[in-house]
Amino acid sequence: MKHNDKERTNTQEILQMLETRLSPPAGPPRQEVWQQLEKKIAETGKPVRRTIISRHVYLAVAAAFALLLAVGAVMRFYSVSYVSPPGEKLTVNLPGNSTVVLNADSKLSYRPLWWSISRELTLTGEAWFSVAKGTPFTVKSKLGKTTVLGTKFNIYARDDDYVVACISGKVKVASRATSKSIVLNPSDEAEIAPDGNIIYRKNINMEPVVAWKHGLFIFTSTPLKRVIEEIERRYNVHVVLKTAANARYTGSFPDSVDIYGALNFVCKPFGLNFAVDDKGVISIDK
């Protein structure tokens, strides 16, 4: 064999050996490889399920938030009212050991579910308050607003009359029309006029102010018309005052007497007479 033929033979052998070593190992067909690859992608990448879970979580959070708003609205706006009808007095025990005594023909409203956040109530009529110490305690009426921390006081809030008397502690009285305010100490009194101005009085005798709470009528130079109105409320009667409306009455008597006894106490000093018609209406005249 010639040298060139031998060299060619060796070269071919080397090339065959390299080709054998460099060729990839035998495996499944190409179609099967692609099928296995697609299956693995389908098993590992599941974005649709993750999207559904995220949406469920979102809906749950939204529902919880809506429920929280609804509960807050109920707490904020739900209120209860107490009414003391003509001829009666009513004691209301508020949360936290505060007490209110309503005079006849008076109404009190407050929000019990919101009370721990804001001790605020609305009064129409007359009431005596004993307030336990704590957060500010606010009483709103047509003409004014009274705020305290812990004290005893009396509020008369009827029509265009608004009078606050401080019995103990300190009381802040504010005019709703002018936003002016004043702080009362014991035995001080503040009256808010219909125009919103505040009239301040010191060293007031508190006995007539709270007499109603103890079953007494005590009047000092009080317009007769107002005296009759108080009698109407306390006895639940209708009285027509036909004369002497501007006269002023000073006197006292217990509300344990009947209506005729009360009218005798009031009418006698002025020489007035009273009569009852068949409908139960009482008329006062000369």
PyMOL commands that set and color helices and strands:
alter all, ss='L'
color gray80, all
select helices_A, chain A and resi 3-22+30-44+47-77+112-114+206-214+224-235+259-270
alter helices_A, ss='H'
color red, helices_A
select strands_A, chain A and resi 80-84+90-94+98-102+106-110+119-130+137-140+144-148+152-158+161-168+171-175+181-184+189-192+198-201+216-223+239-241+248-254+273-276+282-285
alter strands_A, ss='S'
color yellow, strands_A
deselect
rebuild
show_as cartoon
